[in-house]
Amino acid sequence: MAATCLGAALLHPKDGPDLDLRLRVDDDAVVLRVTLNLALLDLLVDAPRARPDALAPDEAVPLRDALAAHLRRSVHVSVDGVDVTPVPGDFSTFAGDPSTSATLYPVFGGRAATQVALVLAYPVKAEPREVAFAWDDYPPELADPFAHDERAARAEVRLLVERGASERSVVLTADEPGFTWHADPAAERPAPLPVPRAPGSTSRRVPLLAGALGGFGLLLALRSPRTRARVLTGGLLLATGAALWPSPIGRLALPVAWTPHELPDRAEALAIFTPLHANIYRAFDYASESDVYDALARSVTGDLLERLYDEVHRSLVMADQGGAVAKVSAVRLISAEVEQIGTLGDDPAPAFRVLARWQVDGVVRHWGHSHARTNESLARYVVRATDDGWRIAGQEVLEQRRVSAAPLPDASAGEPR
């Protein structure tokens, strides 16, 4: 029975204080919807009720007013650098099914199952270009009791920011309580982390066309007997070859050999791998599939690109939440060991192999609340120097599991590509 209750609690708003924040940026207003249960409400405001686990109809208005007054003090919103005072809007309540509360919420019961939602509108005079948001309330009871370590168990608040069809999930904490939205999508998305430059190109582009034209022109101009036509034609070809020499037109890429001093040492290899690996998940901040692929191509090369896209996307799907795709909120590289440095396989370019373990936090929102998951993976990567810089060229997944849960059934393994 304990296992059943625990599993059910993890699939719905947690058996304890629960909060969901959604910030929508419209042309004429910034709208905040705050949804919380009675267990959290009792920590924030003084609103007596006849029954601790329920909300009577005549208690709704005093509770709404107390919550609105508290949010005016604890929520800070500025639009284009100007602080905006909120206007309270719709207030709604949702009472959980009493017949299931004891099973889903064995500790808090109706206090966890009963939710209230208040809408605050922050009117603006022009289309917002920048919205700064901050949340001040982080009671210890918001910490996740099922977290895998103390760092992950801190009190935190999840905010969903919406603008038109795009959305972004943000985690706020007492150390970092604020978030700033920008109208410029490029400013809104986290930029890819910089990667150290590769030692050089894996090939040398020879001006084949320019050399052929110049050589043929010189041969024609010097060929005996020299005629006026041959000299003029040869001179013209020689001049054309000279003009094309610095141009990329007609160049042939030829592989070059690498020398040992161009290989990175272990510290340099880790400095290359760490941002490449982080940028894999940063790519999934983009909304469209084509943008995700373009961002992934800055870190991944070759046939691995499509396969890695499918694997990361599959790891973010929450099957127990109807197939909803989680938004990545944090990536932690737990360990990374450089196993080999040199030329791997038939490719003469510098390369190295890394064994890495990491965790990914994902959040999915629906039905007025959010679910968080942490997946842990172990994989072996091949990183190779290419004409475009260092890229991940191979991945072999060795282990994949949900933290504090059974191993994921779709964990896969294969030879590096």
N, C-alpha and C positions, 0 to 999 in steps of 0.2 A: 504494500500500500504506500509506503514512504517513497519508493522509487516511482510509482505512478504519479503521486502528487508532485514530486520534484520535476518529472518530465513535463507534466501539464503546465506547471508554473513557468517553465522556461519557454513554452510556446506562446505565451500570452503576457500581458503586462505583469511585471514581477510581483511576487507576494510581498509587497512593501511599498514605500513611496515611489511613485512613477510619474514621469513628466515627459511631455512631447511639445516641442516648439516648432512652429512653422512660420517663416517670414516670407511674405510675398511682396515683391516690388512691382507696383503698378505705375502708370504714368501720372496719376493724380493723388496717389497715397501709398504709403508703406503699411501693410497690414500684417499684424502679428496675431496668430492664434495660439493660445496657451491652453493645453489640455493636461489636467492632473487629476489624481485620485484623492480621496479623502485622507488617505494615509499621509500624503505629502501636504495637503492643505492644512492639516492640523499642526504641521511644523512651521508653517509660514504665517498664518493669520489666526486671530482669536475670533472664532465664529461658533458659539455654543450650539449644540444640537440636542434634541430630546433623546435620540438614539445615536451612539457613536458610529455605528456601522451603516447608517442610512441617512437620507436627506429628505425631510418633509417638505411639501410644497410651499408652506409659509416661511420656510427657512432659506429659500433660494435667494430672495432679494437681499437680505442682510449679508448673506455670504458673498454674493456678487459684488456688493459695494465694498466689503472688506478686502476682497481679492483685488479689485480695481485700484483701491488706494495703495495696497502693498506693491502692486506692479508699477505704479507711477513712481515709486521710490526705488525699486530694485532693478528696473529695466531702463536702459539708456539708449536712445536712438537719436542720431543726428543725420541729417540729409544735406549733402554738399557743405558740410562744416557747420550747419545750424542745428541746435538742439530743438527737437519737436515735441510738443505736449500731446499725449494720446487722447483720443476720444473713444470712450467705451462703446462697444457695439453689442452684437448678439451674445447672449449667455444661454448655454444649454446644459442639461444634465443627462447622465446615462446611468441607470441602475442595473447592476449585473443580475443575472438569474439567481435567486436565492437557492435554488435546488443544486446549482453547480458551484456556488461560492466556496462551500466547505471543501470540495475536492480540489478546485483550482487554486484557492487561497487559504490553505489550512491554518495559517498563522494570523493574518489580518482580516480574513473573511470579507465582509461587505465594505470595509474601509479601503481595501485594495480594488474591489470590483466596481465600486461606484465612482464615476468620473464626472468632472465638470469641465466646461470649456468656455473661455472668454475671449472675445475678439477685441483687439485694440487697433484703431486706425490712426495713423500719423499722417495728416494731410500735408500736401506739398503744393507749391504754386507753379512748379515747372517739372518736366520729366527728370527724375533723379539721375545723377551721374555717379554719385558715391553715397553709400549708406553704411554708417558705422553702428554696430549693435553690440551691446554688452549686457551680460546677465550676472547678477551679484549673489544669488542664493545657491550655496553648495553645502547643505547640511550633511553631516557624516552618514546619515541614513541613506543617502543616495549612492554610496559606494556599493559596488557589485559584490555580494557575498560569495558568488560562485567564481570569482576571478581567479586566474591561475597564479598570480603573484601580487605583491603589495602595490607595485606600480600600477598595474591594471585595475586594482581594487579601489582606486581613488574616486572621490565624488566627482561626477562629471555630468554635463548636460549636452544633449544632442540637438542640434539646430538644423532644420532643413530650409534652405534658401531657394526660393522659386522666382524666376523671371520668365514670363511667357512659357514656352515648352521646355526650358532648361531648368535644371535643379542641381543643387550641390549640398552634400551632407557635411556638417562641421561639428567637431567636438570641442566644447568649451569647458574649461576647468578654472579653479580658483587662481592658478598661476597664469593662465591665459584665458581671461573671461570675455574677450572681445573678438569680433570679426568684422572686416570691412568688405563690402560688396562694391564692385566697380562695374560701370556700364560697359566698359571695353572688355570683351571676352578674353583678350590676350592678357590684360592685367588681372582678370579674375582667376585664371588658371595658374597653378604653380608652374613656374618655368622648369624645364628639364635641368637636372643637376649637371654642372660642368664635368666633363671627362677629360683627363690628361690626354694630350696629343700623342698620336702614334709616332714612332721614330721616323717615318717616311712612307713613301708609297710602296706598295707591293709590286709595282711595275714601273717601267720607264717608257714614256711615250716618245717614240722616235719619229721625227718629221719625214716620213717615207716619201710622200708626194713631193714635197719641196726638194728633197735630195735627188729624186729621180728626174724632176724637171730641170734642175740646175745642172746635174751631171750630163744629161742628154744634150742640153743646150751648149755646154762647154765642149762636149765631144763634137757636136755638129759644127760649132764655130771654128774649131781647130782642125777639122778634117780637111785633108788635102784631096783634090785641089780646092782652095778656098774661093768661093764665089760670093758675090754680093748678097744673093738670096740666102745662102747658108749662114753667112756671118750675121745678117739681120735676124733671121729666124733663131739662130743659136743665142744671140744676145737677148732677144725677147724672152726665150725660155729661161735663160739664166737669171734675168731680172725678175721673172714671175716666181721662180724658185726662191730667190732671195726674199721676195715680199711675203711668201707663204711660210718661210722658216719659223717665225715666232707664232704663227697662227695655229690653232688646234685642228684646223682642217687637214685631213689626210695623214694624221699621225697613227702609228701602230704601237699598241701597248705590248712591251716585251717584259717578261718576268726578270726580276733582279735577285741576286743572292744577298742574304743578310749576314752580317758579321756578328760575333758573340757580344760585342760591346753595345749593340743596339737592342738587346733583350732587356726587359725590366727585371729588377731584383724582386724579392718577395714583397717588400713593403710597397714598391711601386705597383706591383701587380694588384695588390689589395686596393690601393688608391684608384686604380682603373676599374676594378670590378664593382666596388661598392656603389658608385653613382649609376653605373650601367644597370645594375640589378634594381635599384630604387626607381629608376626611370621606367622600368617595365610597368609598374603599378601606377605611376603618375600618368602614363598614357591613357589609362582607363578613366581619368577625370573628364575626358572629352565625351561629347554626347553621341556623335555619329560614328558608325563603324569605320568609315573611311578616314576620319580624323584620328581614331585610335590606331589604325594601321600605320598612318603616316608618322605618328609619334613613336610607335614601336620600332619603326625602321631606323630611328636614330640610335637604337641600342641593340637591335637584333638584325642578323643578316641571313641571307640564303633561305633554304627550305624551312628553317626553324621558325620563321616569322609567322606563318599561318598556324602551324602546330602549337606554338606557344600562346598565340591569341586564343585558340580554342581551349587550351588547358587552364589558362588564367580565368577566362570567362566561366568555365565549368566549375572552378573552385569557388566562385562567388555566388553560384546559384544555391539558394536555400530550398532544398526539396521539401522540407517540412513546413515551408511557408508558401506552398502553392507554386514553387518555381520562381519566386521573386529573386531578382538579382541585387545583391548587396552592393552598397557604395563603400569603397575602401576608405577607412578613416585613419589607419595607421599601419606602417610596415616597420618591423623590428628585425634587423639582422642580428641573430644570436651569436653565430660563429661563422668564420670563413677561414679555410685553410688552403693555401696554395700547394698543390701536390706536385706539379711539374711545370717547368718553364723550358721552352725551346721551340723547335719546329715539329708540329704534331701532324702525322699523316703525310700525305703527298704534297700538301701546300707548303711552300718554302717560307711563308710569312711568319714573323714572330707570333707565338701563341703561348698560352698557359692554361692549366686546368685548376679549377677551384672546387672544393667541397664546401657547400654552404648550408646552414640551417637558419630558417627565419620564420617569423609569425606575421600573419596578416589579420587585422581587425576589420570586419565589415559590418555595415548597418543597413537594415531594410526597414522601411516604414509602411504601415498600413493600419486601417481601422483605428486611427487616432493614437497609435503608439509605435514604438520601435523595437526591433530585435537585434541584438548584437551577437556576432560569432567571431571566434578566433581560430584560425586554421594554422597549423604548424607543418612545415615541409622541410625535407632534406633532399638535396639534389647536387649533382656534379655538373659543372659548367665548363665549356671550352670557350675561351675568349681569344679572338684573333685580330691582328692588325689588317685593315683593309684600306682601299683607296680613300674611303670616307672617314677613316679613323678606327679606333678600337670598337669592336662589335662582339656581342655574344653569338657564337656560331654553333654551339652544341649544348644540349641539356639532357641529362639522364635523371629522371625523378626516382629517388630511392625510397622515399617514405612521405606519406601525406596523411594527416589525421586532424580531427577536430580536438582542440585542447579540452581536457577534462571530459572527453567523450570517446566513443569507439572510433577506430580508424575509418576514414571515408572509404566507401565501397569502390569508388572510381579511381583510386590511386593507381598510377601507371608507372611503367618502367620501360626503358628502351635505350639503345645505343646512342651516344652522342652523334649529332649530325654535323 
